[in-house]
Amino acid sequence: ICRHKLLLKHFSQTPKEKFIHSCNACDICLGETKQIESEETKQIAKNIIKCVVECDNRFGTTHIVDILVGSKNSKIMKFEHNMLNSYGSLKSYSKFAIKQWIDQLIVQDFLKIKLTYLGLPLLSISELI
């Protein structure tokens, strides 16, 4: 997914007609980013979505990433998220890569960000799932 499209979606905007499929400027559209095999991609997406579901849509991206890499920080221990089935399921990947995959799932409408009454962004499952 084009990085410009991701930014536009974040700000509730749509790309101009000629840039709907490609902006021809970001690393994705220029082909500078390594693609992952589709079966591996599906499994990564399933692990991310499963983690969000296991957390009952109540935590943000950073916490979800920490669970997926198997972090042992105090917040994970406090909520016993080290006991989740998805805990550590993506430990062979970097936090940066997982964050980017979450962004891709948001752009593709599998996940969405909901703001709490305090304005905190929480990840949740979209209606598509």
N, CA, C and O atoms as CSV, one atom per row, in Angstrom:
chain,resi,resn,atom,element,x,y,z
A,1,ILE,N,N,0.853,-1.185,0.000
A,1,ILE,CA,C,0.000,0.000,0.000
A,1,ILE,C,C,0.893,1.240,0.000
A,1,ILE,O,O,1.850,1.333,0.769
A,2,CYS,N,N,0.575,2.155,-0.845
A,2,CYS,CA,C,1.314,3.407,-1.003
A,2,CYS,C,C,1.371,4.193,0.317
A,2,CYS,O,O,0.369,4.318,1.021
A,3,ARG,N,N,2.541,4.708,0.631
A,3,ARG,CA,C,2.694,5.471,1.878
A,3,ARG,C,C,1.896,6.779,1.833
A,3,ARG,O,O,1.377,7.230,2.854
A,4,HIS,N,N,1.803,7.373,0.664
A,4,HIS,CA,C,1.006,8.600,0.553
A,4,HIS,C,C,-0.474,8.298,0.811
A,4,HIS,O,O,-1.176,9.081,1.452
A,5,LYS,N,N,-0.933,7.155,0.303
A,5,LYS,CA,C,-2.316,6.742,0.526
A,5,LYS,C,C,-2.564,6.534,2.025
A,5,LYS,O,O,-3.625,6.883,2.543
A,6,LEU,N,N,-1.581,5.967,2.703
A,6,LEU,CA,C,-1.679,5.762,4.151
A,6,LEU,C,C,-1.830,7.094,4.881
A,6,LEU,O,O,-2.676,7.232,5.765
A,7,LEU,N,N,-1.016,8.062,4.510
A,7,LEU,CA,C,-1.096,9.384,5.150
A,7,LEU,C,C,-2.432,10.071,4.849
A,7,LEU,O,O,-3.047,10.670,5.731
A,8,LEU,N,N,-2.859,9.977,3.616
A,8,LEU,CA,C,-4.142,10.586,3.256
A,8,LEU,C,C,-5.284,9.959,4.053
A,8,LEU,O,O,-6.171,10.666,4.532
A,9,LYS,N,N,-5.262,8.635,4.195
A,9,LYS,CA,C,-6.305,7.953,4.954
A,9,LYS,C,C,-6.274,8.396,6.418
A,9,LYS,O,O,-7.318,8.589,7.040
A,10,HIS,N,N,-5.073,8.554,6.952
A,10,HIS,CA,C,-4.933,8.997,8.345
A,10,HIS,C,C,-5.634,10.339,8.558
A,10,HIS,O,O,-6.224,10.577,9.612
A,11,PHE,N,N,-5.566,11.210,7.558
A,11,PHE,CA,C,-6.182,12.531,7.662
A,11,PHE,C,C,-7.550,12.597,6.965
A,11,PHE,O,O,-8.036,13.677,6.632
A,12,SER,N,N,-8.156,11.431,6.754
A,12,SER,CA,C,-9.496,11.302,6.159
A,12,SER,C,C,-9.615,11.975,4.802
A,12,SER,O,O,-10.628,12.604,4.496
A,13,GLN,N,N,-8.571,11.836,3.991
A,13,GLN,CA,C,-8.586,12.378,2.640
A,13,GLN,C,C,-8.417,11.238,1.648
A,13,GLN,O,O,-7.984,10.148,2.018
A,14,THR,N,N,-8.757,11.486,0.399
A,14,THR,CA,C,-8.587,10.484,-0.647
A,14,THR,C,C,-7.607,11.006,-1.691
A,14,THR,O,O,-7.505,12.215,-1.896
A,15,PRO,N,N,-6.880,10.097,-2.357
A,15,PRO,CA,C,-5.921,10.542,-3.372
A,15,PRO,C,C,-6.623,11.067,-4.613
A,15,PRO,O,O,-7.763,10.704,-4.900
A,16,LYS,N,N,-5.923,11.927,-5.343
A,16,LYS,CA,C,-6.449,12.414,-6.611
A,16,LYS,C,C,-6.570,11.225,-7.566
A,16,LYS,O,O,-5.844,10.239,-7.436
A,17,GLU,N,N,-7.479,11.327,-8.510
A,17,GLU,CA,C,-7.795,10.226,-9.428
A,17,GLU,C,C,-6.553,9.586,-10.048
A,17,GLU,O,O,-6.458,8.360,-10.110
A,18,LYS,N,N,-5.614,10.392,-10.500
A,18,LYS,CA,C,-4.452,9.833,-11.194
A,18,LYS,C,C,-3.492,9.117,-10.250
A,18,LYS,O,O,-2.591,8.415,-10.711
A,19,PHE,N,N,-3.663,9.278,-8.939
A,19,PHE,CA,C,-2.779,8.630,-7.963
A,19,PHE,C,C,-3.478,7.528,-7.164
A,19,PHE,O,O,-2.961,7.096,-6.134
A,20,ILE,N,N,-4.634,7.071,-7.620
A,20,ILE,CA,C,-5.384,6.060,-6.864
A,20,ILE,C,C,-4.586,4.770,-6.714
A,20,ILE,O,O,-4.606,4.162,-5.644
A,21,HIS,N,N,-3.895,4.345,-7.744
A,21,HIS,CA,C,-3.167,3.081,-7.684
A,21,HIS,C,C,-1.699,3.248,-7.326
A,21,HIS,O,O,-1.101,2.329,-6.767
A,22,SER,N,N,-1.110,4.378,-7.625
A,22,SER,CA,C,0.314,4.593,-7.350
A,22,SER,C,C,0.642,6.083,-7.358
A,22,SER,O,O,0.173,6.843,-8.206
A,23,CYS,N,N,1.468,6.476,-6.379
A,23,CYS,CA,C,1.886,7.879,-6.348
A,23,CYS,C,C,3.155,8.084,-7.172
A,23,CYS,O,O,3.510,9.213,-7.509
A,24,ASN,N,N,3.841,6.972,-7.496
A,24,ASN,CA,C,5.101,7.008,-8.244
A,24,ASN,C,C,6.193,7.806,-7.539
A,24,ASN,O,O,7.084,8.353,-8.189
A,25,ALA,N,N,6.123,7.874,-6.198
A,25,ALA,CA,C,7.124,8.649,-5.468
A,25,ALA,C,C,7.641,7.957,-4.200
A,25,ALA,O,O,8.813,8.112,-3.855
A,26,CYS,N,N,6.792,7.203,-3.506
A,26,CYS,CA,C,7.240,6.586,-2.246
A,26,CYS,C,C,8.000,5.284,-2.526
A,26,CYS,O,O,7.973,4.768,-3.644
A,27,ASP,N,N,8.670,4.767,-1.508
A,27,ASP,CA,C,9.466,3.546,-1.677
A,27,ASP,C,C,8.627,2.336,-2.092
A,27,ASP,O,O,9.117,1.453,-2.795
A,28,ILE,N,N,7.381,2.294,-1.664
A,28,ILE,CA,C,6.507,1.183,-2.047
A,28,ILE,C,C,6.198,1.252,-3.541
A,28,ILE,O,O,6.376,0.271,-4.264
A,29,CYS,N,N,5.738,2.407,-3.996
A,29,CYS,CA,C,5.354,2.567,-5.405
A,29,CYS,C,C,6.552,2.500,-6.354
A,29,CYS,O,O,6.401,2.136,-7.520
A,30,LEU,N,N,7.727,2.847,-5.863
A,30,LEU,CA,C,8.924,2.765,-6.689
A,30,LEU,C,C,9.556,1.375,-6.670
A,30,LEU,O,O,10.546,1.127,-7.359
A,31,GLY,N,N,8.977,0.468,-5.873
A,31,GLY,CA,C,9.477,-0.903,-5.826
A,31,GLY,C,C,10.750,-1.072,-5.021
A,31,GLY,O,O,11.489,-2.036,-5.224
A,32,GLU,N,N,11.016,-0.150,-4.113
A,32,GLU,CA,C,12.242,-0.210,-3.312
A,32,GLU,C,C,12.084,-1.006,-2.019
A,32,GLU,O,O,13.038,-1.147,-1.255
A,33,THR,N,N,10.880,-1.527,-1.774
A,33,THR,CA,C,10.590,-2.255,-0.551
A,33,THR,C,C,10.437,-3.735,-0.857
A,33,THR,O,O,9.761,-4.112,-1.814
A,34,LYS,N,N,11.071,-4.576,-0.037
A,34,LYS,CA,C,10.991,-6.022,-0.214
A,34,LYS,C,C,9.576,-6.515,0.092
A,34,LYS,O,O,8.985,-6.156,1.111
A,35,GLN,N,N,9.053,-7.336,-0.799
A,35,GLN,CA,C,7.725,-7.907,-0.604
A,35,GLN,C,C,7.849,-9.251,0.111
A,35,GLN,O,O,8.822,-9.978,-0.091
A,36,ILE,N,N,6.875,-9.575,0.937
A,36,ILE,CA,C,6.852,-10.843,1.650
A,36,ILE,C,C,5.913,-11.779,0.911
A,36,ILE,O,O,4.909,-11.343,0.348
A,37,GLU,N,N,6.242,-13.083,0.912
A,37,GLU,CA,C,5.382,-14.080,0.273
A,37,GLU,C,C,3.977,-14.017,0.857
A,37,GLU,O,O,3.804,-13.728,2.041
A,38,SER,N,N,2.984,-14.284,0.033
A,38,SER,CA,C,1.593,-14.082,0.446
A,38,SER,C,C,1.170,-14.953,1.629
A,38,SER,O,O,0.418,-14.479,2.480
A,39,GLU,N,N,1.620,-16.202,1.719
A,39,GLU,CA,C,1.241,-17.054,2.854
A,39,GLU,C,C,1.808,-16.490,4.157
A,39,GLU,O,O,1.135,-16.495,5.188
A,40,GLU,N,N,3.025,-16.014,4.106
A,40,GLU,CA,C,3.647,-15.411,5.288
A,40,GLU,C,C,2.901,-14.130,5.674
A,40,GLU,O,O,2.678,-13.859,6.853
A,41,THR,N,N,2.526,-13.361,4.670
A,41,THR,CA,C,1.780,-12.123,4.903
A,41,THR,C,C,0.448,-12.414,5.576
A,41,THR,O,O,0.060,-11.720,6.516
A,42,LYS,N,N,-0.250,-13.429,5.102
A,42,LYS,CA,C,-1.540,-13.796,5.692
A,42,LYS,C,C,-1.380,-14.193,7.154
A,42,LYS,O,O,-2.190,-13.809,7.998
A,43,GLN,N,N,-0.327,-14.969,7.456
A,43,GLN,CA,C,-0.106,-15.414,8.822
A,43,GLN,C,C,0.239,-14.236,9.734
A,43,GLN,O,O,-0.215,-14.190,10.877
A,44,ILE,N,N,1.024,-13.296,9.249
A,44,ILE,CA,C,1.362,-12.098,10.028
A,44,ILE,C,C,0.092,-11.306,10.325
A,44,ILE,O,O,-0.136,-10.894,11.463
A,45,ALA,N,N,-0.729,-11.093,9.302
A,45,ALA,CA,C,-1.984,-10.350,9.486
A,45,ALA,C,C,-2.892,-11.059,10.487
A,45,ALA,O,O,-3.499,-10.413,11.341
A,46,LYS,N,N,-2.986,-12.379,10.385
A,46,LYS,CA,C,-3.818,-13.148,11.325
A,46,LYS,C,C,-3.315,-12.980,12.757
A,46,LYS,O,O,-4.111,-12.817,13.682
A,47,ASN,N,N,-1.996,-13.020,12.942
A,47,ASN,CA,C,-1.423,-12.865,14.286
A,47,ASN,C,C,-1.725,-11.485,14.868
A,47,ASN,O,O,-2.047,-11.361,16.049
A,48,ILE,N,N,-1.621,-10.458,14.040
A,48,ILE,CA,C,-1.892,-9.095,14.504
A,48,ILE,C,C,-3.370,-8.955,14.882
A,48,ILE,O,O,-3.692,-8.455,15.960
A,49,ILE,N,N,-4.247,-9.389,14.010
A,49,ILE,CA,C,-5.687,-9.279,14.264
A,49,ILE,C,C,-6.079,-10.103,15.490
A,49,ILE,O,O,-6.878,-9.656,16.313
A,50,LYS,N,N,-5.522,-11.295,15.608
A,50,LYS,CA,C,-5.800,-12.149,16.770
A,50,LYS,C,C,-5.403,-11.443,18.061
A,50,LYS,O,O,-6.134,-11.511,19.049
A,51,CYS,N,N,-4.267,-10.771,18.067
A,51,CYS,CA,C,-3.802,-10.058,19.255
A,51,CYS,C,C,-4.765,-8.934,19.629
A,51,CYS,O,O,-5.093,-8.761,20.802
A,52,VAL,N,N,-5.216,-8.174,18.640
A,52,VAL,CA,C,-6.165,-7.087,18.906
A,52,VAL,C,C,-7.453,-7.649,19.508
A,52,VAL,O,O,-8.009,-7.075,20.444
A,53,VAL,N,N,-7.920,-8.768,18.967
A,53,VAL,CA,C,-9.130,-9.409,19.479
A,53,VAL,C,C,-8.905,-9.896,20.908
A,53,VAL,O,O,-9.746,-9.679,21.780
A,54,GLU,N,N,-7.772,-10.552,21.146
A,54,GLU,CA,C,-7.471,-11.061,22.485
A,54,GLU,C,C,-7.406,-9.933,23.524
A,54,GLU,O,O,-7.695,-10.143,24.702
A,55,CYS,N,N,-7.030,-8.757,23.075
A,55,CYS,CA,C,-6.958,-7.593,23.973
A,55,CYS,C,C,-8.277,-6.836,24.022
A,55,CYS,O,O,-8.354,-5.766,24.626
A,56,ASP,N,N,-9.299,-7.370,23.404
A,56,ASP,CA,C,-10.648,-6.808,23.443
A,56,ASP,C,C,-10.706,-5.365,22.937
A,56,ASP,O,O,-11.476,-4.555,23.452
A,57,ASN,N,N,-9.884,-5.046,21.922
A,57,ASN,CA,C,-9.876,-3.709,21.298
A,57,ASN,C,C,-9.596,-2.590,22.302
A,57,ASN,O,O,-10.087,-1.475,22.124
A,58,ARG,N,N,-8.825,-2.861,23.344
A,58,ARG,CA,C,-8.653,-1.892,24.427
A,58,ARG,C,C,-7.251,-1.298,24.534
A,58,ARG,O,O,-6.960,-0.592,25.500
A,59,PHE,N,N,-6.371,-1.570,23.555
A,59,PHE,CA,C,-5.004,-1.079,23.649
A,59,PHE,C,C,-4.551,-0.495,22.317
A,59,PHE,O,O,-5.118,-0.789,21.265
A,60,GLY,N,N,-3.526,0.333,22.387
A,60,GLY,CA,C,-3.000,0.996,21.211
A,60,GLY,C,C,-1.940,0.186,20.488
A,60,GLY,O,O,-1.577,-0.914,20.906
A,61,THR,N,N,-1.456,0.748,19.408
A,61,THR,CA,C,-0.492,0.082,18.546
A,61,THR,C,C,0.771,-0.329,19.285
A,61,THR,O,O,1.223,-1.463,19.133
A,62,THR,N,N,1.346,0.550,20.072
A,62,THR,CA,C,2.614,0.247,20.751
A,62,THR,C,C,2.475,-0.971,21.655
A,62,THR,O,O,3.350,-1.837,21.673
A,63,HIS,N,N,1.395,-1.037,22.394
A,63,HIS,CA,C,1.191,-2.171,23.296
A,63,HIS,C,C,0.976,-3.467,22.509
A,63,HIS,O,O,1.500,-4.515,22.888
A,64,ILE,N,N,0.220,-3.401,21.432
A,64,ILE,CA,C,-0.009,-4.585,20.591
A,64,ILE,C,C,1.320,-5.072,20.022
A,64,ILE,O,O,1.587,-6.274,20.016
A,65,VAL,N,N,2.148,-4.157,19.549
A,65,VAL,CA,C,3.467,-4.529,19.019
A,65,VAL,C,C,4.298,-5.185,20.115
A,65,VAL,O,O,4.949,-6.202,19.873
A,66,ASP,N,N,4.284,-4.613,21.316
A,66,ASP,CA,C,5.049,-5.190,22.430
A,66,ASP,C,C,4.603,-6.614,22.742
A,66,ASP,O,O,5.434,-7.472,23.039
A,67,ILE,N,N,3.316,-6.868,22.678
A,67,ILE,CA,C,2.803,-8.228,22.911
A,67,ILE,C,C,3.323,-9.172,21.821
A,67,ILE,O,O,3.804,-10.268,22.110
A,68,LEU,N,N,3.220,-8.735,20.587
A,68,LEU,CA,C,3.585,-9.588,19.459
A,68,LEU,C,C,5.071,-9.943,19.435
A,68,LEU,O,O,5.442,-11.019,18.966
A,69,VAL,N,N,5.928,-9.043,19.940
A,69,VAL,CA,C,7.367,-9.357,19.969
A,69,VAL,C,C,7.769,-10.084,21.253
A,69,VAL,O,O,8.910,-10.524,21.389
A,70,GLY,N,N,6.833,-10.208,22.191
A,70,GLY,CA,C,7.122,-10.920,23.429
A,70,GLY,C,C,7.834,-10.086,24.476
A,70,GLY,O,O,8.627,-10.611,25.258
A,71,SER,N,N,7.557,-8.794,24.498
A,71,SER,CA,C,8.161,-7.903,25.493
A,71,SER,C,C,7.698,-8.298,26.894
A,71,SER,O,O,6.603,-8.829,27.077
A,72,LYS,N,N,8.547,-8.029,27.864
A,72,LYS,CA,C,8.193,-8.321,29.260
A,72,LYS,C,C,8.091,-7.038,30.075
A,72,LYS,O,O,8.441,-7.014,31.255
A,73,ASN,N,N,7.608,-5.969,29.438
A,73,ASN,CA,C,7.512,-4.699,30.153
A,73,ASN,C,C,6.407,-4.761,31.214
A,73,ASN,O,O,5.596,-5.687,31.232
A,74,SER,N,N,6.395,-3.774,32.079
A,74,SER,CA,C,5.491,-3.798,33.238
A,74,SER,C,C,4.009,-3.780,32.830
A,74,SER,O,O,3.183,-4.402,33.497
A,75,LYS,N,N,3.673,-3.086,31.762
A,75,LYS,CA,C,2.273,-3.028,31.330
A,75,LYS,C,C,1.786,-4.400,30.867
A,75,LYS,O,O,0.663,-4.801,31.172
A,76,ILE,N,N,2.626,-5.109,30.138
A,76,ILE,CA,C,2.252,-6.451,29.684
A,76,ILE,C,C,2.076,-7.382,30.876
A,76,ILE,O,O,1.133,-8.173,30.924
A,77,MET,N,N,2.979,-7.285,31.827
A,77,MET,CA,C,2.884,-8.139,33.010
A,77,MET,C,C,1.665,-7.765,33.864
A,77,MET,O,O,0.982,-8.641,34.394
A,78,LYS,N,N,1.400,-6.472,33.990
A,78,LYS,CA,C,0.267,-6.005,34.790
A,78,LYS,C,C,-1.050,-6.578,34.269
A,78,LYS,O,O,-1.893,-7.022,35.049
A,79,PHE,N,N,-1.222,-6.565,32.945
A,79,PHE,CA,C,-2.461,-7.058,32.337
A,79,PHE,C,C,-2.386,-8.552,31.985
A,79,PHE,O,O,-3.317,-9.101,31.396
A,80,GLU,N,N,-1.285,-9.196,32.346
A,80,GLU,CA,C,-1.050,-10.619,32.068
A,80,GLU,C,C,-1.155,-10.951,30.580
A,80,GLU,O,O,-1.619,-12.027,30.203
A,81,HIS,N,N,-0.720,-10.018,29.749
A,81,HIS,CA,C,-0.763,-10.249,28.313
A,81,HIS,C,C,0.332,-11.204,27.849
A,81,HIS,O,O,0.353,-11.614,26.689
A,82,ASN,N,N,1.228,-11.551,28.744
A,82,ASN,CA,C,2.218,-12.578,28.431
A,82,ASN,C,C,1.561,-13.970,28.400
A,82,ASN,O,O,2.202,-14.943,28.003
A,83,MET,N,N,0.301,-14.068,28.810
A,83,MET,CA,C,-0.440,-15.328,28.796
A,83,MET,C,C,-1.299,-15.486,27.528
A,83,MET,O,O,-1.911,-16.534,27.323
A,84,LEU,N,N,-1.344,-14.459,26.689
A,84,LEU,CA,C,-2.152,-14.517,25.467
A,84,LEU,C,C,-1.545,-15.483,24.454
A,84,LEU,O,O,-0.329,-15.676,24.427
A,85,ASN,N,N,-2.379,-16.083,23.632
A,85,ASN,CA,C,-1.888,-16.982,22.582
A,85,ASN,C,C,-0.997,-16.240,21.576
A,85,ASN,O,O,-0.074,-16.829,21.012
A,86,SER,N,N,-1.270,-14.969,21.355
A,86,SER,CA,C,-0.504,-14.197,20.370
A,86,SER,C,C,0.807,-13.643,20.935
A,86,SER,O,O,1.618,-13.093,20.189
A,87,TYR,N,N,1.019,-13.783,22.244
A,87,TYR,CA,C,2.230,-13.247,22.882
A,87,TYR,C,C,3.483,-13.868,22.245
A,87,TYR,O,O,3.655,-15.087,22.237
A,88,GLY,N,N,4.342,-13.005,21.718
A,88,GLY,CA,C,5.599,-13.448,21.116
A,88,GLY,C,C,5.459,-14.108,19.760
A,88,GLY,O,O,6.433,-14.649,19.236
A,89,SER,N,N,4.264,-14.076,19.178
A,89,SER,CA,C,4.039,-14.780,17.911
A,89,SER,C,C,4.798,-14.166,16.730
A,89,SER,O,O,5.002,-14.831,15.714
A,90,LEU,N,N,5.212,-12.913,16.856
A,90,LEU,CA,C,5.990,-12.267,15.776
A,90,LEU,C,C,7.367,-11.823,16.275
A,90,LEU,O,O,7.918,-10.829,15.801
A,91,LYS,N,N,7.913,-12.568,17.232
A,91,LYS,CA,C,9.187,-12.176,17.840
A,91,LYS,C,C,10.364,-12.187,16.872
A,91,LYS,O,O,11.404,-11.598,17.167
A,92,SER,N,N,10.226,-12.836,15.737
A,92,SER,CA,C,11.327,-12.856,14.764
A,92,SER,C,C,11.347,-11.609,13.874
A,92,SER,O,O,12.224,-11.469,13.021
A,93,TYR,N,N,10.383,-10.706,14.072
A,93,TYR,CA,C,10.312,-9.472,13.284
A,93,TYR,C,C,10.591,-8.268,14.173
A,93,TYR,O,O,10.443,-8.339,15.393
A,94,SER,N,N,10.994,-7.168,13.558
A,94,SER,CA,C,11.268,-5.948,14.321
A,94,SER,C,C,9.966,-5.234,14.691
A,94,SER,O,O,8.938,-5.404,14.036
A,95,LYS,N,N,10.037,-4.442,15.743
A,95,LYS,CA,C,8.881,-3.636,16.146
A,95,LYS,C,C,8.486,-2.695,15.013
A,95,LYS,O,O,7.302,-2.472,14.761
A,96,PHE,N,N,9.484,-2.150,14.337
A,96,PHE,CA,C,9.232,-1.234,13.224
A,96,PHE,C,C,8.417,-1.923,12.122
A,96,PHE,O,O,7.450,-1.355,11.615
A,97,ALA,N,N,8.809,-3.145,11.756
A,97,ALA,CA,C,8.095,-3.879,10.698
A,97,ALA,C,C,6.661,-4.171,11.124
A,97,ALA,O,O,5.734,-4.008,10.330
A,98,ILE,N,N,6.471,-4.602,12.366
A,98,ILE,CA,C,5.122,-4.909,12.843
A,98,ILE,C,C,4.248,-3.661,12.839
A,98,ILE,O,O,3.076,-3.722,12.467
A,99,LYS,N,N,4.809,-2.540,13.248
A,99,LYS,CA,C,4.067,-1.268,13.228
A,99,LYS,C,C,3.639,-0.942,11.798
A,99,LYS,O,O,2.509,-0.510,11.569
A,100,GLN,N,N,4.531,-1.147,10.851
A,100,GLN,CA,C,4.180,-0.877,9.448
A,100,GLN,C,C,3.067,-1.815,8.971
A,100,GLN,O,O,2.189,-1.394,8.219
A,101,TRP,N,N,3.096,-3.071,9.398
A,101,TRP,CA,C,2.044,-4.006,8.995
A,101,TRP,C,C,0.707,-3.604,9.600
A,101,TRP,O,O,-0.337,-3.734,8.962
A,102,ILE,N,N,0.745,-3.116,10.831
A,102,ILE,CA,C,-0.494,-2.629,11.450
A,102,ILE,C,C,-1.041,-1.454,10.654
A,102,ILE,O,O,-2.244,-1.375,10.404
A,103,ASP,N,N,-0.160,-0.540,10.256
A,103,ASP,CA,C,-0.589,0.596,9.421
A,103,ASP,C,C,-1.227,0.103,8.122
A,103,ASP,O,O,-2.231,0.655,7.671
A,104,GLN,N,N,-0.645,-0.934,7.524
A,104,GLN,CA,C,-1.200,-1.489,6.291
A,104,GLN,C,C,-2.594,-2.075,6.534
A,104,GLN,O,O,-3.490,-1.917,5.704
A,105,LEU,N,N,-2.770,-2.742,7.659
A,105,LEU,CA,C,-4.082,-3.317,7.977
A,105,LEU,C,C,-5.123,-2.225,8.231
A,105,LEU,O,O,-6.310,-2.422,7.975
A,106,ILE,N,N,-4.677,-1.087,8.730
A,106,ILE,CA,C,-5.585,0.057,8.918
A,106,ILE,C,C,-6.008,0.608,7.557
A,106,ILE,O,O,-7.191,0.851,7.320
A,107,VAL,N,N,-5.039,0.803,6.668
A,107,VAL,CA,C,-5.341,1.334,5.334
A,107,VAL,C,C,-6.268,0.389,4.572
A,107,VAL,O,O,-7.133,0.839,3.821
A,108,GLN,N,N,-6.088,-0.916,4.763
A,108,GLN,CA,C,-6.906,-1.897,4.060
A,108,GLN,C,C,-8.235,-2.163,4.780
A,108,GLN,O,O,-8.994,-3.046,4.380
A,109,ASP,N,N,-8.509,-1.400,5.837
A,109,ASP,CA,C,-9.771,-1.470,6.583
A,109,ASP,C,C,-10.009,-2.779,7.327
A,109,ASP,O,O,-11.157,-3.157,7.559
A,110,PHE,N,N,-8.933,-3.477,7.706
A,110,PHE,CA,C,-9.084,-4.638,8.575
A,110,PHE,C,C,-9.046,-4.202,10.041
A,110,PHE,O,O,-9.703,-4.797,10.895
A,111,LEU,N,N,-8.274,-3.162,10.314
A,111,LEU,CA,C,-8.201,-2.565,11.646
A,111,LEU,C,C,-8.581,-1.102,11.542
A,111,LEU,O,O,-8.518,-0.503,10.468
A,112,LYS,N,N,-8.973,-0.536,12.664
A,112,LYS,CA,C,-9.233,0.904,12.694
A,112,LYS,C,C,-8.767,1.443,14.036
A,112,LYS,O,O,-8.547,0.695,14.988
A,113,ILE,N,N,-8.624,2.744,14.084
A,113,ILE,CA,C,-8.226,3.414,15.317
A,113,ILE,C,C,-9.443,4.133,15.874
A,113,ILE,O,O,-10.093,4.916,15.182
A,114,LYS,N,N,-9.734,3.854,17.121
A,114,LYS,CA,C,-10.830,4.533,17.821
A,114,LYS,C,C,-10.202,5.379,18.921
A,114,LYS,O,O,-9.283,4.939,19.611
A,115,LEU,N,N,-10.702,6.578,19.072
A,115,LEU,CA,C,-10.203,7.450,20.126
A,115,LEU,C,C,-11.070,7.311,21.372
A,115,LEU,O,O,-12.298,7.266,21.288
A,116,THR,N,N,-10.411,7.244,22.531
A,116,THR,CA,C,-11.147,7.217,23.791
A,116,THR,C,C,-11.641,8.626,24.085
A,116,THR,O,O,-11.296,9.572,23.376
A,117,TYR,N,N,-12.440,8.764,25.119
A,117,TYR,CA,C,-12.924,10.103,25.485
A,117,TYR,C,C,-11.772,11.017,25.887
A,117,TYR,O,O,-11.925,12.239,25.877
A,118,LEU,N,N,-10.620,10.444,26.239
A,118,LEU,CA,C,-9.433,11.247,26.555
A,118,LEU,C,C,-8.572,11.518,25.320
A,118,LEU,O,O,-7.558,12.212,25.399
A,119,GLY,N,N,-8.984,10.966,24.188
A,119,GLY,CA,C,-8.233,11.172,22.952
A,119,GLY,C,C,-7.126,10.155,22.723
A,119,GLY,O,O,-6.276,10.357,21.856
A,120,LEU,N,N,-7.120,9.062,23.487
A,120,LEU,CA,C,-6.091,8.027,23.305
A,120,LEU,C,C,-6.492,7.096,22.153
A,120,LEU,O,O,-7.633,6.637,22.099
A,121,PRO,N,N,-5.566,6.818,21.239
A,121,PRO,CA,C,-5.898,5.955,20.107
A,121,PRO,C,C,-5.813,4.468,20.468
A,121,PRO,O,O,-4.779,3.995,20.939
A,122,LEU,N,N,-6.907,3.740,20.241
A,122,LEU,CA,C,-6.941,2.311,20.497
A,122,LEU,C,C,-7.171,1.561,19.186
A,122,LEU,O,O,-7.939,2.006,18.333
A,123,LEU,N,N,-6.506,0.433,19.037
A,123,LEU,CA,C,-6.725,-0.391,17.840
A,123,LEU,C,C,-7.978,-1.228,18.039
A,123,LEU,O,O,-8.222,-1.753,19.125
A,124,SER,N,N,-8.758,-1.347,16.994
A,124,SER,CA,C,-9.937,-2.214,17.049
A,124,SER,C,C,-10.132,-2.880,15.692
A,124,SER,O,O,-9.566,-2.473,14.678
A,125,ILE,N,N,-10.942,-3.900,15.720
A,125,ILE,CA,C,-11.251,-4.648,14.503
A,125,ILE,C,C,-12.323,-3.890,13.734
A,125,ILE,O,O,-13.282,-3.387,14.319
A,126,SER,N,N,-12.150,-3.812,12.409
A,126,SER,CA,C,-13.156,-3.123,11.595
A,126,SER,C,C,-14.356,-4.030,11.355
A,126,SER,O,O,-14.343,-5.203,11.728
A,127,GLU,N,N,-15.365,-3.495,10.748
A,127,GLU,CA,C,-16.576,-4.239,10.460
A,127,GLU,C,C,-16.359,-5.276,9.361
A,127,GLU,O,O,-17.196,-6.164,9.190
A,128,LEU,N,N,-15.253,-5.188,8.610
A,128,LEU,CA,C,-14.976,-6.129,7.525
A,128,LEU,C,C,-14.728,-7.552,8.044
A,128,LEU,O,O,-14.932,-8.534,7.329
A,129,ILE,N,N,-14.292,-7.636,9.280
A,129,ILE,CA,C,-13.887,-8.938,9.837
A,129,ILE,C,C,-15.029,-9.568,10.597
A,129,ILE,O,O,-14.881,-10.664,11.137
